[in-house]
Amino acid sequence: MKKLIYFLLSLAMINSVHLRADEGMWIPLLLNNYTIADMQKNGLKLTADDIYSINKESIKDAIVIFGSGCTGELVSDQGLLLTNHHCGYEQIQNHSRIDNDYLTNGFWAMSKAEELPNPGLTVKFLVRIEDVTKQALNDIDNSMTQAERNKKIGENIQKLEEDAIKGTHYLASVRPFYYGNEYFLFVYEEFKDVRLVGAPPSSIGKFGGDTDNWMWPRHTGDFSVFRIYANKENKPADYSPVNVPYKPKKFLNVSMKGINEGDFTWVLGYPGGTEQYLTSDAIKLVSELRNPHKIKIRDKRLEIMNSYGDINDTIRIKYASKNARVSNSWKRWIGEINGLKRLDGINKKIEFEKEFTKWAENKPVYNGLLKEFSKNYNDIESYALAYDYWREAVNGIEIIDFAADFENLIEISENQFDSSLVLAEVTKLIKIASDFYKDYDIRVDKDVFKALLPMYFSGVSEDFYPSVYSIIQSEYNGDFTRYVEKLLRETVFNKPEKLDRLLSIFSSDRVGELKNDPVYVLFSSFSEVYKNKVSEKYIALSAKNDSLYNIYMNALREMQPQKKFYPDANFTMRVAYGKVKGYYPKDGVKYLHYTTLEGVIEKDNPAIYDYDIPNRLREIYKQSDYGVYAKDGTVPLCFIATNHTTGGNSGSPVLDANGSLIGLNFDRAWEGIASDMMYDPDFSRNVSLDIRYVLFIIDKYAGAKHLVDEMKVVR
């Protein structure tokens, strides 16, 4: 009888972990093995080869990595590219000035000659994917230590990458999957001349601001337009005025057909990172310790930045991109905590682990694995917290983070003053300093400094106090404010002209001026603690966790052979699919699957910065001048679906059953943010901008119909 009960419990547990149709981030190379049949069953009218192929043009040839953390898609045969407004925000900001404020007013190139270059911005096309697991794990055996194993795998990977691009202009990257149980090679073609073509004002592209970030319903016109340029042979080239628009292998059709609840949709892009297979100890560490502390630190940073930005336009523009970066993760961490609580995530993991322990009892490789996890997570707690305070509190103080950039110059000057190395480093630092001061305000940073410095000491164990703490106590009687004021009076790092003179005539006898600078001394004091007491131990414990997860993933797949396991996101191309669908965020409330321009007008409030829309949009609304973009007397704006996405998917195309572009992915619903760790079918929704609103803004608001005409629009 006991055996029967155990069998039934195990069967129920195994069945409960089967994937739903809308969960997962799948490798395009393996669609035929895993999901293409289910995608077609749910409505897809394409084959796996239509999505990913190296033998013919496919949809993957229209998708790019945009910059270092977003996705974009091509929508014309002249290299026209769409991504999110927040993905292009830094470029828009870089071109903005008080007298030429593209953040506030928007920007539209009415000819290719007006398109703006963006030094440092790149896009990458995926050329091919290859399973190289066997080669990456060549000569690996169980007798090796973890260090020996990692070293050998690293050598194998380096050779694979070098061989893959020999004789080409391509880039290559081998990435681990399933915690190093499998490895795949990704080959890319990178383009370096990417120009800004158009962007709506932030009051459209960032409408709702931080207030609406991660939320649904949503009314944000989150898009920007760029163009890829190439040389006359259609090959990648550095920026040059003689470059010409790139002619892609493939670009997406743009659909005006619209969406209905229940429609099949799918997303092809570059999700940045997920952790679907964490243990209960890991979930507890994140939700009960790390996230609460990081939220508290960023609360204070945002409070200070916003207090200045609300009353000073110059500071608002300078800190716009920083504010967006800080608030993005801050709100996500809050959502993760709430989502995991609602899911009862820790207890659900514990219940699963009870069944795992029973299953593993007679399997020496896996028996005791969860106990090892528990011990390791207990050991890592204090180091994880110190690591987070180093990153969030110490590096959150801009002038300390800036002073850290000078560490290499000081080291090479003291060890052996090689004039060529020093000159190269000085040249680099002059550029870094110029970029730093352009978007820096001492008033903001001083208040952040005064707030975050004492937070560090109240947040970490005394084991991680830097030596400077004793000076603050003995010479300043523990008065952090007085200490910060003195540092900022005496430092060279907040005096651009003085620092520039120092760098311009830099020599070996000037090293002390940098090394003994009070802000650099403070950085050095923190850095010594981080390097000697935090980093090495934190990395070692994290590596131990990775090695345990390597075994755990094997165990999970062995325990649940019927389940289709998708690998965690790691900023490689993935396919997600689902259906347009609303949801119930709380009792008695249902969220529809779409929003319209009406919602913008309802929220419009000139007294609230996040909801103050441009006068021109108000006029268009009053006149109902919607053209062909109208539906039921208004303009569709955003929609939600059950596609499993995460950060990095920003800017990804949302596609219909025929592979036509129907929207731009830009966010997730706050109630489902915990899907990075635990997928929640009731709440996990990706938030997308309806392509019809994109076309409406380009045409009717901006008067840039030539860009719409360049696209292949299907009706």
C-alpha positions as CSV (number, residue, x, y, z in Angstrom):
1,M,0.0,0.0,0.0
2,K,2.8,2.4,0.9
3,K,4.5,1.7,-2.4
4,L,1.2,2.5,-4.3
5,I,0.7,5.8,-2.4
6,Y,4.3,6.8,-3.1
7,F,3.9,5.9,-6.8
8,L,0.7,8.0,-7.0
9,L,2.3,10.9,-5.2
10,S,5.3,10.8,-7.5
11,L,3.1,10.6,-10.6
12,A,1.1,13.6,-9.4
13,M,4.3,15.5,-8.7
14,I,5.8,14.7,-12.1
15,N,2.6,15.6,-13.9
16,S,2.5,18.9,-12.1
17,V,5.8,20.0,-13.5
18,H,4.9,19.4,-17.1
19,L,5.3,22.6,-19.1
20,R,2.3,24.7,-20.2
21,A,2.2,25.7,-23.8
22,D,3.1,29.3,-23.0
23,E,6.1,28.6,-20.7
24,G,9.7,28.4,-22.0
25,M,12.5,30.1,-23.9
26,W,13.5,27.7,-26.6
27,I,16.7,27.5,-28.7
28,P,15.8,28.1,-32.4
29,L,18.2,25.4,-33.6
30,L,16.2,22.8,-31.7
31,L,12.6,23.8,-32.5
32,N,12.0,20.6,-34.4
33,N,13.0,18.6,-31.3
34,Y,10.9,20.4,-28.8
35,T,8.2,22.9,-29.7
36,I,7.5,23.4,-33.3
37,A,4.6,20.8,-33.4
38,D,3.0,22.5,-30.4
39,M,3.5,25.9,-31.9
40,Q,1.8,24.8,-35.1
41,K,-1.0,23.1,-33.1
42,N,-1.6,26.5,-31.4
43,G,-1.8,28.4,-34.6
44,L,1.7,28.9,-36.1
45,K,1.7,28.7,-39.9
46,L,5.4,28.5,-40.4
47,T,8.0,25.7,-40.3
48,A,11.1,25.5,-38.0
49,D,13.2,26.3,-41.1
50,D,11.2,29.5,-41.7
51,I,12.3,30.7,-38.2
52,Y,15.9,29.5,-38.1
53,S,17.9,28.2,-41.1
54,I,21.5,28.5,-42.2
55,N,20.7,27.3,-45.7
56,K,18.1,30.0,-46.7
57,E,16.9,33.3,-45.4
58,S,14.8,33.0,-42.3
59,I,13.2,35.2,-39.7
60,K,16.3,35.0,-37.4
61,D,18.1,37.1,-40.2
62,A,15.8,40.0,-39.4
63,I,16.6,40.0,-35.7
64,V,19.6,41.7,-34.0
65,I,21.2,42.2,-30.6
66,F,20.8,45.9,-30.2
67,G,23.6,47.4,-28.2
68,S,24.6,45.4,-25.2
69,G,21.3,44.4,-23.7
70,C,18.3,44.7,-26.1
71,T,16.8,43.2,-29.2
72,G,15.8,44.9,-32.5
73,E,14.2,43.9,-35.8
74,L,14.6,45.0,-39.4
75,V,11.5,46.3,-41.1
76,S,12.8,47.4,-44.5
77,D,15.2,46.5,-47.3
78,Q,17.2,49.6,-46.4
79,G,18.3,48.6,-42.9
80,L,15.5,50.3,-41.0
81,L,15.4,49.0,-37.5
82,L,12.8,49.2,-34.7
83,T,13.6,48.7,-31.0
84,N,12.3,50.2,-27.8
85,H,12.5,53.9,-26.8
86,H,14.2,52.8,-23.6
87,C,16.7,50.7,-25.6
88,G,17.7,53.8,-27.6
89,Y,17.4,56.1,-24.7
90,E,21.1,56.6,-24.1
91,Q,21.6,57.5,-27.8
92,I,18.7,60.0,-27.7
93,Q,20.1,61.5,-24.5
94,N,23.6,61.8,-26.0
95,H,22.2,63.9,-28.8
96,S,20.1,66.1,-26.5
97,R,20.9,69.5,-25.2
98,I,18.9,72.2,-23.4
99,D,18.5,74.1,-26.7
100,N,18.0,70.8,-28.7
101,D,16.2,68.5,-26.3
102,Y,15.3,65.4,-28.2
103,L,14.3,63.6,-25.0
104,T,11.5,66.2,-24.5
105,N,10.7,67.0,-28.1
106,G,11.5,63.9,-30.0
107,F,13.6,63.6,-33.1
108,W,12.8,62.7,-36.7
109,A,15.2,62.6,-39.6
110,M,13.3,63.7,-42.7
111,S,16.0,62.4,-44.9
112,K,18.9,59.9,-44.6
113,A,21.3,62.9,-44.5
114,E,19.7,63.9,-41.1
115,E,20.2,60.6,-39.4
116,L,22.5,60.8,-36.4
117,P,25.6,58.6,-35.9
118,N,26.1,56.9,-32.5
119,P,29.7,56.0,-31.8
120,G,30.0,52.8,-29.8
121,L,26.5,51.5,-30.7
122,T,26.5,48.1,-32.5
123,V,24.0,45.5,-33.7
124,K,24.8,41.8,-34.2
125,F,23.1,39.4,-36.5
126,L,23.1,35.7,-35.6
127,V,24.8,33.7,-38.4
128,R,24.5,30.2,-37.0
129,I,24.2,28.1,-33.9
130,E,26.0,24.8,-33.3
131,D,25.8,22.2,-30.6
132,V,29.4,21.8,-29.4
133,T,28.8,20.0,-26.2
134,K,31.1,17.1,-27.1
135,Q,34.0,19.3,-28.1
136,A,33.6,21.6,-25.1
137,L,33.7,18.7,-22.7
138,N,36.5,16.9,-24.5
139,D,39.0,15.3,-22.1
140,I,36.8,16.1,-19.1
141,D,36.6,13.3,-16.5
142,N,35.2,12.9,-13.0
143,S,38.7,12.7,-11.5
144,M,39.2,16.4,-12.2
145,T,38.8,19.1,-9.5
146,Q,36.3,21.9,-10.4
147,A,39.2,24.2,-11.1
148,E,40.9,21.7,-13.5
149,R,37.5,21.1,-15.2
150,N,36.9,24.8,-15.7
151,K,40.4,25.4,-17.0
152,K,40.1,22.6,-19.6
153,I,36.6,23.6,-20.7
154,G,37.8,27.2,-21.1
155,E,40.7,26.0,-23.3
156,N,38.3,24.0,-25.4
157,I,35.9,26.9,-25.8
158,Q,38.7,29.3,-26.8
159,K,39.7,26.9,-29.6
160,L,36.1,26.4,-30.7
161,E,35.6,30.2,-30.9
162,E,38.9,30.8,-32.8
163,D,38.2,28.0,-35.3
164,A,34.7,29.1,-35.9
165,I,35.7,32.6,-37.2
166,K,39.0,31.9,-38.7
167,G,39.3,33.7,-42.0
168,T,36.1,35.7,-41.5
169,H,35.0,39.0,-40.0
170,Y,32.6,37.3,-37.6
171,L,32.5,37.1,-33.8
172,A,31.9,33.8,-31.9
173,S,30.8,32.9,-28.5
174,V,30.3,29.5,-26.8
175,R,27.8,29.6,-24.0
176,P,27.0,27.0,-21.4
177,F,23.4,25.7,-21.0
178,Y,21.8,23.7,-18.2
179,Y,24.5,24.8,-15.9
180,G,27.3,23.4,-18.1
181,N,25.7,20.2,-19.1
182,E,25.5,21.4,-22.7
183,Y,27.3,24.0,-24.8
184,F,26.3,25.9,-27.9
185,L,28.4,28.0,-30.3
186,F,26.9,31.3,-31.6
187,V,28.5,33.1,-34.6
188,Y,27.6,36.7,-35.2
189,E,28.1,39.5,-37.7
190,E,28.5,42.9,-36.1
191,F,27.7,46.2,-37.6
192,K,29.2,49.4,-36.1
193,D,27.5,52.2,-38.0
194,V,24.0,52.5,-36.5
195,R,22.2,55.8,-36.9
196,L,19.3,57.4,-35.0
197,V,16.3,57.9,-37.4
198,G,13.5,58.8,-35.1
199,A,12.2,58.8,-31.6
200,P,9.0,60.1,-30.1
201,P,9.2,62.6,-27.2
202,S,9.7,60.9,-23.8
203,S,6.1,62.0,-23.0
204,I,5.1,59.4,-25.6
205,G,8.0,56.9,-25.6
206,K,8.3,56.9,-21.8
207,F,4.7,57.9,-21.0
208,G,3.8,56.7,-17.5
209,G,7.5,56.8,-16.6
210,D,8.6,54.9,-13.5
211,T,5.0,55.1,-12.1
212,D,3.7,52.7,-14.8
213,N,7.0,50.8,-15.3
214,W,6.3,47.0,-15.0
215,M,2.5,47.7,-14.8
216,W,-0.6,46.8,-16.7
217,P,-2.8,48.5,-18.1
218,R,-0.1,50.4,-20.0
219,H,-0.1,53.3,-22.5
220,T,3.6,53.7,-23.3
221,G,4.7,54.3,-26.9
222,D,8.0,52.6,-26.2
223,F,9.8,52.6,-29.6
224,S,12.6,54.2,-31.4
225,V,13.9,53.9,-35.0
226,F,17.5,53.4,-36.2
227,R,19.2,52.4,-39.5
228,I,22.1,50.1,-40.0
229,Y,24.8,51.3,-42.5
230,A,27.4,49.3,-44.3
231,N,30.1,49.8,-46.8
232,K,29.4,49.6,-50.6
233,E,30.0,45.9,-50.5
234,N,27.2,45.6,-47.8
235,K,29.8,44.6,-45.2
236,P,30.2,46.0,-41.7
237,A,32.3,49.1,-41.5
238,D,33.1,51.9,-39.0
239,Y,31.1,55.0,-39.3
240,S,31.8,56.9,-42.5
241,P,29.7,59.5,-44.5
242,V,30.2,57.3,-47.6
243,N,28.6,54.3,-46.0
244,V,25.2,53.2,-47.4
245,P,22.0,51.7,-45.9
246,Y,22.5,48.0,-45.2
247,K,20.5,45.6,-47.4
248,P,19.4,42.7,-45.1
249,K,18.9,39.1,-46.0
250,K,15.5,39.3,-44.4
251,F,13.2,42.0,-43.0
252,L,9.8,41.6,-41.4
253,N,6.4,42.4,-42.9
254,V,4.5,44.8,-40.7
255,S,0.9,43.8,-40.1
256,M,-2.1,46.2,-39.7
257,K,-4.5,43.3,-39.2
258,G,-4.6,43.8,-35.4
259,I,-5.0,41.3,-32.6
260,N,-7.8,39.5,-30.8
261,E,-7.9,37.7,-27.5
262,G,-6.8,34.1,-28.1
263,D,-4.6,34.9,-31.1
264,F,-1.4,32.9,-31.4
265,T,1.7,35.1,-30.9
266,W,5.4,34.4,-30.6
267,V,8.6,36.4,-29.7
268,L,12.1,35.9,-31.2
269,G,14.8,37.8,-29.2
270,Y,17.5,37.8,-26.7
271,P,16.2,37.2,-23.1
272,G,19.0,38.1,-20.7
273,G,18.8,35.8,-17.7
274,T,16.4,33.5,-15.8
275,E,16.9,31.1,-12.9
276,Q,14.1,28.5,-13.3
277,Y,15.7,25.6,-11.5
278,L,16.7,27.3,-8.1
279,T,16.3,25.4,-4.9
280,S,14.1,26.7,-2.0
281,D,17.3,28.0,-0.2
282,A,18.0,30.1,-3.2
283,I,14.5,31.5,-3.4
284,K,14.7,32.4,0.3
285,L,18.0,34.1,-0.1
286,V,16.7,36.3,-2.9
287,S,13.3,37.1,-1.5
288,E,14.0,37.5,2.2
289,L,17.6,38.9,2.2
290,R,19.1,40.2,-1.0
291,N,16.2,41.9,-2.7
292,P,15.0,43.8,0.4
293,H,18.5,45.3,1.0
294,K,19.0,46.3,-2.6
295,I,15.5,47.9,-2.7
296,K,16.3,50.0,0.4
297,I,19.5,51.3,-1.2
298,R,17.9,52.2,-4.5
299,D,14.9,53.8,-2.7
300,K,17.2,56.4,-1.4
301,R,19.1,56.9,-4.7
302,L,15.8,57.5,-6.5
303,E,14.4,59.7,-3.9
304,I,17.4,62.0,-4.1
305,M,17.7,62.0,-8.0
306,N,14.0,62.7,-8.3
307,S,14.0,65.5,-5.8
308,Y,16.6,67.4,-7.9
309,G,15.1,66.4,-11.3
310,D,11.7,67.7,-10.3
311,I,13.0,71.3,-9.9
312,N,15.9,71.4,-12.3
313,D,15.6,70.5,-16.0
314,T,19.4,70.4,-16.5
315,I,19.7,67.8,-13.8
316,R,16.7,65.9,-15.1
317,I,18.3,65.5,-18.5
318,K,21.7,64.6,-17.1
319,Y,20.2,62.0,-14.8
320,A,17.4,60.7,-17.1
321,S,19.3,57.6,-18.3
322,K,20.7,56.9,-14.8
323,N,17.3,57.2,-13.2
324,A,15.8,54.8,-15.7
325,R,18.5,52.2,-15.0
326,V,18.2,52.5,-11.2
327,S,14.5,52.4,-11.2
328,N,14.1,49.5,-13.6
329,S,15.7,46.8,-11.3
330,W,14.3,48.5,-8.2
331,K,10.7,47.9,-9.2
332,R,11.5,44.4,-10.6
333,W,12.9,43.3,-7.2
334,I,9.8,44.5,-5.5
335,G,7.7,42.6,-7.9
336,E,9.7,39.5,-7.5
337,I,9.2,39.5,-3.7
338,N,5.5,40.0,-4.1
339,G,5.2,37.3,-6.8
340,L,7.1,34.7,-4.9
341,K,5.0,35.4,-1.8
342,R,1.8,35.0,-3.8
343,L,3.0,31.8,-5.4
344,D,4.1,30.5,-2.0
345,G,7.3,29.9,-3.8
346,I,9.5,28.7,-1.0
347,N,7.0,26.2,0.3
348,K,6.3,24.9,-3.2
349,K,10.0,24.3,-3.8
350,I,10.3,22.6,-0.4
351,E,7.4,20.2,-1.3
352,F,9.0,19.4,-4.6
353,E,12.4,18.8,-2.8
354,K,10.8,16.3,-0.4
355,E,9.8,14.2,-3.4
356,F,13.2,14.7,-5.0
357,T,14.9,13.5,-1.8
358,K,12.7,10.3,-1.8
359,W,13.6,9.7,-5.4
360,A,17.3,10.2,-4.8
361,E,17.6,8.0,-1.7
362,N,19.2,5.1,-3.5
363,K,21.2,7.1,-6.0
364,P,24.6,7.9,-4.5
365,V,25.3,10.7,-7.0
366,Y,22.2,12.6,-6.0
367,N,21.6,11.6,-2.4
368,G,22.5,14.4,-0.1
369,L,22.6,17.0,-2.9
370,L,20.0,19.2,-1.3
371,K,21.8,19.2,2.0
372,E,24.9,20.4,0.3
373,F,22.9,23.2,-1.3
374,S,21.5,24.3,2.1
375,K,25.0,24.4,3.7
376,N,26.4,26.4,0.8
377,Y,23.5,28.9,0.7
378,N,23.9,29.4,4.5
379,D,27.6,30.0,4.0
380,I,27.1,32.5,1.2
381,E,24.6,34.8,3.0
382,S,27.0,37.3,4.6
383,Y,29.2,37.4,1.5
384,A,26.2,37.9,-0.8
385,L,25.1,40.8,1.3
386,A,28.5,42.4,1.3
387,Y,28.7,41.9,-2.4
388,D,25.4,43.6,-3.0
389,Y,26.4,46.5,-0.7
390,W,29.6,46.9,-2.6
391,R,27.8,47.1,-6.0
392,E,24.7,49.0,-4.8
393,A,25.9,51.4,-2.1
394,V,29.6,51.9,-2.7
395,N,29.4,51.9,-6.5
396,G,26.2,53.8,-6.3
397,I,28.2,56.8,-5.2
398,E,29.2,58.2,-8.6
399,I,32.4,59.9,-7.6
400,I,33.7,56.7,-5.9
401,D,32.8,54.7,-9.0
402,F,34.6,57.3,-11.1
403,A,37.7,57.2,-8.9
404,A,37.8,53.5,-9.5
405,D,38.5,54.1,-13.2
406,F,42.0,55.4,-12.2
407,E,43.1,52.2,-10.4
408,N,44.9,50.8,-13.5
409,L,46.7,54.1,-14.2
410,I,48.1,54.1,-10.7
411,E,49.1,50.5,-10.8
412,I,51.0,50.7,-14.1
413,S,52.6,54.0,-13.1
414,E,53.9,52.5,-9.8
415,N,55.0,49.1,-11.1
416,Q,56.9,50.2,-14.1
417,F,56.3,53.6,-15.7
418,D,56.0,52.5,-19.4
419,S,55.3,55.8,-21.1
420,S,53.4,54.1,-24.0
421,L,51.1,52.2,-21.6
422,V,50.6,55.3,-19.4
423,L,49.8,57.5,-22.4
424,A,47.2,55.0,-23.7
425,E,45.6,54.9,-20.2
426,V,45.6,58.6,-19.8
427,T,44.0,59.1,-23.2
428,K,41.3,56.6,-22.2
429,L,40.7,58.4,-18.9
430,I,40.4,61.8,-20.5
431,K,37.5,60.4,-22.6
432,I,36.0,58.7,-19.5
433,A,36.2,61.9,-17.5
434,S,34.6,63.9,-20.3
435,D,31.7,61.5,-20.4
436,F,31.4,61.4,-16.7
437,Y,31.2,65.2,-16.1
438,K,28.7,65.6,-19.0
439,D,26.1,63.8,-16.9
440,Y,27.3,64.6,-13.4
441,D,26.0,67.0,-10.8
442,I,27.9,67.3,-7.5
443,R,24.8,68.4,-5.6
444,V,23.0,65.1,-6.4
445,D,26.0,62.9,-5.8
446,K,26.9,64.7,-2.5
447,D,23.4,63.8,-1.1
448,V,23.7,60.3,-2.4
449,F,27.1,60.0,-0.8
450,K,25.9,61.1,2.6
451,A,23.0,58.7,2.5
452,L,24.6,55.6,1.1
453,L,27.9,55.6,3.0
454,P,26.3,55.0,6.5
455,M,23.9,52.5,4.9
456,Y,26.8,50.3,4.0
457,F,28.0,50.2,7.6
458,S,24.6,49.4,9.0
459,G,23.9,46.8,6.3
460,V,27.0,44.5,6.4
461,S,28.8,42.5,9.1
462,E,31.7,44.3,10.8
463,D,34.0,41.7,9.2
464,F,33.5,43.8,6.0
465,Y,34.2,47.2,7.3
466,P,37.0,49.0,5.5
467,S,39.9,50.5,7.5
468,V,38.7,54.0,6.8
469,Y,35.8,53.3,9.2
470,S,38.1,53.8,12.2
471,I,39.1,57.2,10.8
472,I,35.5,58.3,10.5
473,Q,34.9,57.2,14.1
474,S,38.1,58.7,15.6
475,E,38.5,61.9,13.6
476,Y,34.9,62.8,12.8
477,N,33.2,61.2,15.8
478,G,31.1,59.0,13.5
479,D,29.7,62.0,11.6
480,F,29.4,60.7,8.0
481,T,28.1,64.1,6.7
482,R,31.1,66.0,8.0
483,Y,33.4,63.3,6.5
484,V,31.8,63.5,3.1
485,E,31.8,67.3,3.0
486,K,35.6,67.3,3.7
487,L,36.3,64.7,1.1
488,L,34.4,66.6,-1.6
489,R,36.2,69.8,-0.7
490,E,39.6,68.2,-1.1
491,T,39.2,65.7,-3.9
492,V,40.3,66.4,-7.5
493,F,37.7,64.1,-8.9
494,N,34.9,66.7,-8.8
495,K,37.1,69.4,-10.3
496,P,37.2,68.8,-14.1
497,E,39.7,71.5,-15.1
498,K,42.1,70.5,-12.3
499,L,41.9,66.8,-13.2
500,D,42.4,67.6,-16.9
501,R,45.6,69.5,-16.1
502,L,46.8,66.7,-14.0
503,L,46.2,64.1,-16.7
504,S,47.6,66.4,-19.4
505,I,51.0,66.6,-17.7
506,F,50.9,63.2,-16.0
507,S,54.2,61.7,-15.0
508,S,55.6,59.3,-12.4
509,D,56.0,62.0,-9.8
510,R,52.3,62.9,-10.0
511,V,51.0,59.4,-9.2
512,G,50.8,60.4,-5.5
513,E,48.3,63.1,-6.3
514,L,45.8,60.5,-7.5
515,K,46.7,57.7,-5.0
516,N,46.5,60.0,-2.0
517,D,43.4,61.8,-3.1
518,P,40.8,61.3,-0.3
519,V,38.1,59.9,-2.5
520,Y,40.6,57.5,-4.1
521,V,41.8,56.5,-0.6
522,L,38.1,55.7,0.3
523,F,37.6,53.7,-2.8
524,S,40.9,51.9,-2.2
525,S,39.8,51.1,1.4
526,F,36.6,49.6,0.2
527,S,38.2,47.8,-2.7
528,E,40.7,46.1,-0.4
529,V,37.9,44.7,1.6
530,Y,36.0,43.6,-1.5
531,K,39.0,41.9,-3.1
532,N,40.4,40.3,0.0
533,K,37.3,39.4,2.1
534,V,34.3,39.4,-0.2
535,S,35.0,38.7,-3.9
536,E,37.2,35.5,-3.7
537,K,34.9,33.8,-1.2
538,Y,31.7,34.9,-2.9
539,I,32.9,33.7,-6.3
540,A,34.1,30.4,-4.8
541,L,30.8,29.7,-3.1
542,S,28.9,30.8,-6.2
543,A,31.1,28.4,-8.3
544,K,30.3,25.6,-5.8
545,N,26.6,26.3,-6.3
546,D,27.1,26.1,-10.1
547,S,28.8,22.8,-9.7
548,L,25.9,21.5,-7.6
549,Y,23.4,22.8,-10.1
550,N,25.3,21.0,-12.8
551,I,24.5,17.7,-11.0
552,Y,21.0,18.9,-10.0
553,M,20.0,19.6,-13.6
554,N,21.1,16.1,-14.6
555,A,19.0,14.7,-11.7
556,L,15.9,16.7,-12.6
557,R,16.1,15.5,-16.2
558,E,16.6,11.9,-15.1
559,M,13.8,12.1,-12.6
560,Q,11.3,13.7,-15.1
561,P,12.1,12.1,-18.4
562,Q,8.7,13.2,-19.9
563,K,9.3,16.9,-19.3
564,K,10.7,19.2,-21.9
565,F,13.3,21.2,-20.1
566,Y,14.2,24.6,-21.6
567,P,17.5,26.2,-20.6
568,D,17.7,29.3,-18.6
569,A,18.0,32.5,-20.6
570,N,21.6,33.7,-21.1
571,F,21.2,36.5,-23.7
572,T,21.2,34.1,-26.7
573,M,18.5,33.9,-29.3
574,R,15.3,32.2,-28.0
575,V,11.7,31.6,-29.1
576,A,8.8,32.1,-26.8
577,Y,5.2,31.6,-27.7
578,G,1.7,32.0,-26.3
579,K,-1.6,33.7,-26.8
580,V,-3.1,37.1,-26.4
581,K,-4.8,37.0,-23.1
582,G,-6.0,39.2,-20.2
583,Y,-5.8,38.3,-16.6
584,Y,-7.3,38.8,-13.1
585,P,-4.8,40.7,-10.9
586,K,-7.0,40.5,-7.8
587,D,-10.4,39.5,-6.7
588,G,-13.2,41.1,-8.7
589,V,-10.9,42.7,-11.2
590,K,-10.1,41.7,-14.8
591,Y,-7.5,43.3,-17.0
592,L,-8.4,43.3,-20.7
593,H,-5.8,42.2,-23.2
594,Y,-5.4,45.6,-24.9
595,T,-5.3,49.4,-24.3
596,T,-6.0,52.4,-26.6
597,L,-5.2,56.1,-27.0
598,E,-8.3,56.7,-24.8
599,G,-6.3,55.6,-21.8
600,V,-3.5,58.1,-22.6
601,I,-6.1,60.9,-22.6
602,E,-7.6,59.7,-19.3
603,K,-4.2,59.7,-17.6
604,D,-3.1,63.0,-19.2
605,N,-2.2,65.5,-16.5
606,P,0.2,68.4,-17.2
607,A,0.8,68.7,-13.4
608,I,2.3,65.2,-13.3
609,Y,5.5,64.8,-15.3
610,D,5.0,61.1,-16.1
611,Y,1.5,61.8,-17.5
612,D,2.0,65.1,-19.3
613,I,1.5,64.4,-23.0
614,P,2.5,66.7,-25.9
615,N,0.0,69.3,-27.1
616,R,0.2,67.9,-30.6
617,L,-1.1,64.6,-29.4
618,R,-4.0,66.3,-27.7
619,E,-4.9,68.1,-30.9
620,I,-4.8,64.9,-32.9
621,Y,-7.1,63.3,-30.4
622,K,-9.5,66.3,-30.4
623,Q,-9.7,66.0,-34.2
624,S,-9.8,62.2,-34.2
625,D,-7.1,62.4,-37.0
626,Y,-6.2,58.7,-36.8
627,G,-6.2,57.8,-40.5
628,V,-5.9,54.2,-41.3
629,Y,-4.6,53.3,-37.9
630,A,-8.0,53.6,-36.2
631,K,-10.1,50.8,-34.8
632,D,-13.5,51.3,-33.2
633,G,-13.0,55.1,-33.2
634,T,-9.6,55.1,-31.4
635,V,-6.0,53.9,-31.9
636,P,-4.9,50.5,-30.4
637,L,-1.9,51.1,-28.2
638,C,-0.6,48.1,-26.2
639,F,-1.5,44.5,-25.7
640,I,-0.5,41.5,-23.4
641,A,0.1,37.9,-24.2
642,T,1.4,34.8,-22.4
643,N,4.8,34.7,-24.1
644,H,7.6,33.9,-21.6
645,T,10.0,36.9,-21.7
646,T,12.5,38.7,-19.5
647,G,15.0,41.5,-19.6
648,G,16.9,41.5,-22.9
649,N,13.7,40.8,-24.8
650,S,13.1,44.5,-24.8
651,G,12.6,45.6,-28.4
652,S,11.9,42.0,-29.5
653,P,9.4,41.5,-32.3
654,V,6.0,40.1,-31.3
655,L,4.9,38.1,-34.4
656,D,1.7,36.6,-35.6
657,A,1.1,33.1,-37.0
658,N,2.5,34.2,-40.4
659,G,5.7,35.8,-38.9
660,S,4.5,39.3,-39.5
661,L,5.3,42.0,-37.0
662,I,2.3,42.9,-34.7
663,G,4.1,44.5,-31.8
664,L,7.3,45.4,-29.9
665,N,7.9,43.6,-26.6
666,F,8.9,46.1,-24.0
667,D,7.9,45.0,-20.5
668,R,6.2,42.4,-18.3
669,A,3.1,42.7,-16.0
670,W,4.3,43.3,-12.5
671,E,2.2,40.5,-11.0
672,G,4.2,38.0,-13.1
673,I,7.7,39.3,-12.7
674,A,8.6,36.3,-10.5
675,S,8.5,34.2,-13.7
676,D,12.2,34.6,-14.0
677,M,12.4,32.1,-11.1
678,M,8.9,30.5,-11.1
679,Y,6.6,30.7,-14.1
680,D,3.1,31.7,-13.2
681,P,0.5,31.0,-15.9
682,D,-2.2,33.1,-14.2
683,F,-0.1,36.3,-14.2
684,S,2.9,35.9,-16.5
685,R,2.2,38.4,-19.3
686,N,4.6,40.1,-21.7
687,V,3.6,43.7,-22.5
688,S,3.9,44.9,-26.1
689,L,3.4,48.0,-28.1
690,D,0.9,47.5,-30.9
691,I,2.6,48.2,-34.2
692,R,-0.4,50.2,-35.3
693,Y,0.4,52.8,-32.6
694,V,4.0,52.9,-33.8
695,L,2.9,53.6,-37.4
696,F,0.3,56.2,-36.1
697,I,2.9,58.1,-34.2
698,I,5.5,58.0,-37.1
699,D,2.9,59.1,-39.6
700,K,0.3,61.3,-37.9
701,Y,2.3,62.7,-35.0
702,A,5.8,63.1,-36.5
703,G,4.8,63.6,-40.1
704,A,7.5,61.0,-41.1
705,K,5.3,59.0,-43.4
706,H,8.3,58.3,-45.6
707,L,9.4,55.8,-43.0
708,V,6.1,54.0,-43.0
709,D,6.2,53.9,-46.8
710,E,9.6,52.3,-46.6
711,M,8.1,49.3,-44.7
712,K,6.1,46.4,-46.3
713,V,2.8,46.9,-44.6
714,V,0.2,44.1,-44.9
715,R,-3.5,44.7,-44.2
